[in-house]
Amino acid sequence: MSFNSNNSKGMDLRQMFLRHVAQTSPSPLGIEIARAEGIHLYEPSGKAYMDLIGGISVCNTGHRHPRVVQAIKDQADRYLHVLVYGELIQSPQVRYATLLAANLPASLNSIYFTNSGAEATEGAMKLAKRATGRTEIVAFRQSYHGSTQGALSVMGDEYWRNAYRPLLPGVRHVEYNVMDSLEWITDRTACVIAETVQAERGVYAPAREWMKALRQRCEETGALLVLDEIQAGFGRTGRLWGFDHYDIVPDILLLGKALGGGMPMGAFIADRQLMWTLTGDPVLGHITTFGGHPISCAAGQASLEVLLEEKWISEVAAKEALFRQLLVHPSIRQLRSCGLLMAVEFDSFEINKQVIDNCIEKGLLTDWYLFAPQCMRIAPPLLITEEEIRQACEIILSSLTH
């Protein structure tokens, strides 16, 4: 059926958005974006918004970094999709996988590119079951790993899961950062899936001792350790990878969000010998049509190269400290942070939502966390400057008394 413009005659873009674009909530922000650059988004009128959430931890190198844009243009001049993932040698996939492997521990050398972080979660669960021959999975309460049926099964919040049961069997949810929880990892466990920082809980980082004990328990029982770095990766915590803070290495690593430099992309990464189990019995054990799209790979490679060359990651700790120094107010109950992943906690969601709305009115885009709606999300592009941090904090503080 061809598009009939008469169906939308007299409707403005917002009305068409609400009518024809599937909605995820009853009250979307509904801000029309005409362009974006650096840490700013712009309406058609020219009104600018400082983006304090970076597309939800996606735009670590900012919006439309010139090298990312050029990489996209260059690849678009060569080819787009050519065949399902894994059959043809495509230089953007090969080069990006090689760059990632060069900046990861030696055992994380085989990269399976997917379309999203949720698909990476799905692939990792399949790989763990296939490689171990086991069926049980241990996950953690208040964890977030995606919204597909399998990823939802390991999500650690019943509010979000309950409407979609029955989910995958054999999943056990235990308490995060609690030593006694590790006893649930046994010789029946295929894998343990954990975030290196629980973001949607409102930014909770575990104790170093607990993470090392988790790694040891997996080794003792033969369970595979899957670490979800979909939000924490690519320098956001002040290290290139979040697990670097704990001196451990996962068996399987999940990446997404910033992986594509602003293009859609995810990946699960493991040792080649482990990943090879997906190639037989059955053959094509995990397949995807668009995973590792050449433009996404070209954009992601350019973005990672920028991160490795610039000083932004080494500056994260100082920028985090400046946010913490400036965001002091009687209405702020607590500020939790792990690098430039921060949660500003208020007494209630209602207060937080009012502050968020006030900030947006003043030209600052922020948001809340899924499992912690009383917490304001701060996760800006890593290139944010000291002056911009001061400006952002001034807007937030002024919005508390709006």
C-alpha positions in Angstrom: 0.0 0.0 0.0 1.4 3.4 -0.9 1.5 6.3 1.5 -1.5 8.5 1.1 -0.6 12.0 2.4 -4.3 12.8 2.7 -4.4 10.4 5.7 -2.3 13.0 7.6 -3.7 16.1 6.0 -3.8 19.0 8.5 -1.7 17.1 11.0 1.5 18.5 12.3 4.6 16.4 12.9 3.9 15.8 16.6 0.4 14.6 15.8 1.7 12.2 13.1 4.4 11.1 15.6 1.7 10.2 18.2 -0.5 8.5 15.6 1.9 6.5 13.5 5.1 5.9 15.5 4.5 3.2 18.1 4.7 4.7 21.5 6.5 3.3 24.6 4.8 5.4 27.2 1.6 7.5 27.5 3.7 10.7 27.8 6.8 10.9 25.5 9.0 13.9 25.7 7.8 14.9 22.2 10.7 17.3 21.5 11.3 17.5 17.8 15.0 17.3 17.0 16.3 19.0 13.8 20.0 18.4 14.3 22.6 17.4 16.9 26.3 18.2 17.4 28.8 17.7 20.2 26.8 17.7 23.4 23.8 19.6 22.1 20.5 18.8 20.4 18.6 21.5 18.5 14.9 22.0 17.7 13.8 23.3 14.3 13.4 26.7 16.0 17.0 26.7 16.9 16.5 26.1 20.7 19.4 24.2 22.0 19.4 21.4 24.6 22.5 20.3 26.5 22.4 16.5 26.3 23.2 15.3 29.8 22.3 11.7 29.1 24.2 11.1 25.8 21.4 9.2 24.1 21.4 6.9 27.2 25.2 6.3 27.3 25.4 6.0 23.5 27.1 9.2 22.4 30.4 8.9 24.4 32.2 10.8 21.7 29.4 13.3 21.3 26.8 13.7 18.6 28.1 13.5 15.0 31.8 13.5 15.7 33.4 14.5 12.4 35.5 11.4 12.1 32.4 9.2 12.7 30.4 11.1 10.1 33.2 10.8 7.6 33.6 7.1 8.2 29.8 6.6 7.6 30.0 8.6 4.4 33.1 6.7 3.2 31.5 3.3 3.8 28.2 4.4 2.2 30.1 5.1 -1.0 31.4 1.4 -1.0 28.5 -0.8 0.0 25.7 -1.2 2.5 24.2 -4.6 3.4 25.5 -7.4 1.2 24.7 -10.7 2.9 23.7 -12.2 6.3 26.3 -11.9 9.0 29.3 -14.2 8.9 29.5 -15.3 5.3 31.4 -12.7 3.4 34.6 -10.9 4.4 33.6 -7.3 5.1 36.5 -5.0 5.9 34.5 -2.8 8.4 33.7 -5.9 10.5 37.2 -7.3 10.3 38.9 -4.0 11.2 36.6 -3.1 14.0 36.7 -6.6 15.5 40.5 -6.5 15.3 40.7 -3.1 17.0 38.4 -4.3 19.8 40.4 -7.4 20.4 43.6 -5.4 20.5 42.2 -3.4 23.4 40.7 -6.3 25.4 42.3 -9.1 27.4 43.8 -11.9 25.3 40.9 -14.3 26.1 38.3 -11.9 24.7 39.4 -12.2 21.1 36.3 -13.3 19.1 33.6 -10.7 18.5 30.1 -11.6 17.4 28.4 -8.3 16.2 24.7 -8.0 16.8 22.1 -5.3 16.2 21.7 -4.3 19.9 22.7 -4.9 23.5 19.6 -7.0 24.0 20.5 -9.3 21.1 24.0 -9.6 22.6 22.4 -10.8 25.8 20.4 -13.4 23.9 23.5 -14.6 22.1 25.5 -14.9 25.3 22.8 -17.0 27.0 22.7 -19.3 24.0 26.5 -19.6 23.9 26.7 -20.4 27.6 24.1 -23.2 27.3 25.6 -24.6 24.2 29.2 -24.6 25.6 28.4 -26.0 29.1 25.5 -28.3 28.3 23.8 -26.7 31.3 20.5 -24.9 31.5 20.4 -22.8 34.6 21.2 -19.1 34.7 21.9 -16.9 37.7 21.1 -13.2 37.4 20.7 -10.4 39.9 17.9 -8.4 41.2 17.6 -4.9 39.9 19.7 -5.7 36.9 18.8 -4.6 33.3 19.9 -6.6 30.2 17.4 -5.7 27.6 13.7 -6.1 26.7 13.5 -9.1 24.4 11.9 -12.2 25.8 15.2 -13.9 26.8 16.8 -10.7 28.1 13.6 -9.9 30.0 13.9 -13.3 31.7 17.2 -12.3 33.3 16.1 -8.7 34.1 16.0 -8.3 37.8 12.8 -6.5 38.4 9.4 -8.2 38.6 7.4 -5.0 37.7 8.9 -5.1 34.2 8.7 -8.9 33.8 5.4 -9.9 35.2 3.1 -8.9 32.3 5.0 -11.1 29.8 5.1 -14.5 31.6 5.8 -17.3 31.1 9.5 -16.4 30.6 12.5 -18.6 30.2 12.7 -21.4 32.9 15.8 -22.1 34.9 16.6 -18.4 35.8 17.4 -17.6 39.4 17.6 -14.0 40.6 19.7 -13.3 43.7 21.0 -10.3 45.5 23.8 -8.2 43.9 26.9 -7.5 45.8 26.0 -10.0 48.6 28.5 -12.8 49.3 25.8 -15.3 50.3 24.2 -15.0 46.9 27.3 -16.7 45.3 26.2 -20.0 46.9 23.4 -20.3 44.3 26.1 -20.7 41.6 26.5 -24.5 41.3 27.6 -27.2 38.8 24.2 -26.8 37.2 24.8 -23.2 36.3 25.5 -22.4 32.7 26.3 -18.8 33.3 26.1 -15.9 35.7 25.1 -12.6 34.1 25.9 -9.4 35.9 26.4 -5.7 35.2 29.7 -4.3 36.3 27.7 -1.3 37.5 23.9 -1.6 38.1 22.9 1.4 36.1 19.0 1.3 36.1 19.0 0.6 39.8 20.4 4.1 40.1 24.1 3.5 39.7 25.3 0.9 42.2 28.9 -0.4 41.8 29.8 -3.6 43.7 32.7 -4.1 46.1 35.9 -5.2 44.4 36.1 -8.2 46.8 32.6 -9.3 45.7 33.5 -9.1 42.0 36.6 -11.1 42.6 34.7 -13.7 44.7 32.1 -13.9 41.9 34.9 -14.6 39.4 36.4 -17.3 41.6 33.0 -19.0 42.3 32.4 -19.3 38.5 35.8 -20.9 38.1 35.1 -23.3 40.9 31.8 -24.5 39.5 32.5 -24.3 35.8 29.9 -21.6 35.2 30.7 -18.9 32.6 30.8 -15.3 33.9 29.0 -12.9 31.6 29.6 -9.3 32.3 27.2 -6.7 30.9 29.1 -3.5 29.9 26.4 -2.2 27.6 26.2 1.0 29.6 29.5 1.0 31.5 31.8 0.4 28.6 33.9 2.7 26.4 35.3 4.9 29.1 32.2 5.9 31.0 33.5 4.7 34.3 37.0 6.2 33.8 38.5 3.1 32.4 38.0 1.8 28.9 36.1 -1.2 30.4 34.3 -1.3 33.6 35.7 -4.7 34.7 39.2 -3.1 34.7 38.3 -1.6 38.1 38.0 -5.1 39.6 41.1 -6.8 38.1 39.0 -9.7 36.6 38.2 -10.8 33.1 34.8 -12.3 32.1 34.3 -15.3 30.0 31.8 -13.4 27.9 31.5 -9.6 27.5 28.4 -7.8 26.4 28.7 -4.5 24.6 26.2 -2.1 23.1 25.1 1.5 23.2 28.4 3.4 22.6 29.7 0.5 20.5 28.4 1.9 17.3 29.4 5.6 17.8 25.8 6.6 17.4 24.8 3.8 15.0 22.8 0.7 16.2 25.1 -2.1 17.3 25.8 -4.7 20.0 28.3 -7.5 20.5 29.0 -10.5 22.7 32.7 -11.3 22.9 34.5 -14.5 24.1 37.5 -16.6 23.4 37.5 -18.1 19.8 37.5 -21.6 21.1 34.4 -20.9 23.2 32.6 -19.0 20.4 33.4 -21.8 18.0 30.8 -24.0 19.7 28.1 -22.0 17.9 29.3 -23.2 14.5 28.1 -26.8 14.8 25.4 -29.1 16.2 23.5 -27.2 15.0 25.4 -25.3 12.3 24.5 -21.6 12.3 23.9 -21.7 16.1 23.3 -18.0 16.2 22.6 -16.0 13.1 21.5 -12.4 12.3 20.8 -10.6 9.1 21.9 -7.1 10.0 24.3 -7.7 12.9 27.7 -6.1 12.2 26.2 -3.8 9.5 29.2 -2.3 7.6 28.2 1.3 8.3 27.7 0.6 12.0 31.1 -1.1 12.2 32.8 1.8 10.3 31.2 4.3 12.7 32.0 2.3 15.8 35.7 1.9 14.8 36.0 5.6 14.1 34.4 6.4 17.5 36.7 4.0 19.4 39.8 5.4 17.7 38.8 8.9 18.8 38.3 7.7 22.4 41.7 6.0 22.4 43.4 9.1 21.0 41.7 11.8 23.0 42.2 12.4 26.8 38.6 12.2 27.7 38.8 8.9 29.5 41.6 10.1 31.7 39.6 13.2 32.5 36.5 11.3 33.6 37.5 11.2 37.3 38.0 14.9 37.5 34.8 15.6 35.7 32.9 13.3 38.1 34.5 15.1 41.1 33.3 18.4 39.7 29.7 17.2 39.3 29.9 15.9 42.9 31.3 19.2 44.2 28.7 21.3 42.6 25.5 19.2 43.0 24.9 19.9 46.7 21.4 20.9 47.8 19.1 20.1 50.7 16.7 18.4 48.2 19.4 16.0 46.9 19.3 13.0 49.2 22.3 11.3 47.6 24.5 11.4 44.6 25.9 8.0 43.4 28.4 7.8 40.6 30.8 5.6 38.8 32.7 8.0 36.5 30.3 9.9 34.3 27.4 7.5 35.1 25.6 9.3 37.9 22.3 9.2 39.8 21.0 12.2 41.7 18.5 10.9 44.2 15.4 12.9 45.4 12.7 12.0 47.8 10.2 10.8 45.2 9.6 10.4 41.5 7.2 13.3 41.5 10.0 15.7 42.7 12.5 14.2 40.3 10.0 14.5 37.3 9.4 18.1 38.2 13.1 18.9 38.3 13.6 17.1 35.0 10.7 19.0 33.4 12.2 22.3 34.7 15.6 21.4 33.3 14.2 20.6 29.9 12.4 23.9 29.9 15.7 25.6 30.6 17.5 23.7 27.8 19.0 20.8 29.6 17.9 17.2 28.7 18.0 14.6 31.4 15.9 11.6 32.4 15.3 9.1 35.2 16.3 5.4 35.8 14.0 2.5 35.2 14.3 0.9 38.6 15.0 4.1 40.4 12.5 6.7 39.1 13.4 9.0 42.0 16.9 9.4 40.6 17.9 11.8 37.8 20.2 10.3 35.2 23.5 12.0 34.3 25.5 10.3 31.6 26.8 13.0 29.3 29.2 12.6 26.3 32.7 12.2 27.7 33.9 15.3 25.9 31.8 17.6 28.1 33.9 20.4 29.4 34.4 21.9 32.9 32.5 25.0 31.8 29.6 22.9 30.4 29.5 20.9 33.7 29.2 24.1 35.7 26.5 25.3 33.4 24.6 22.0 33.6 24.8 22.0 37.4 23.6 25.6 37.6 20.5 24.7 35.6 19.8 21.6 37.8 20.2 23.6 41.0 18.0 26.4 39.7 15.4 23.9 38.6 15.1 22.7 42.2 13.5 26.1 43.1 11.7 26.8 39.8 
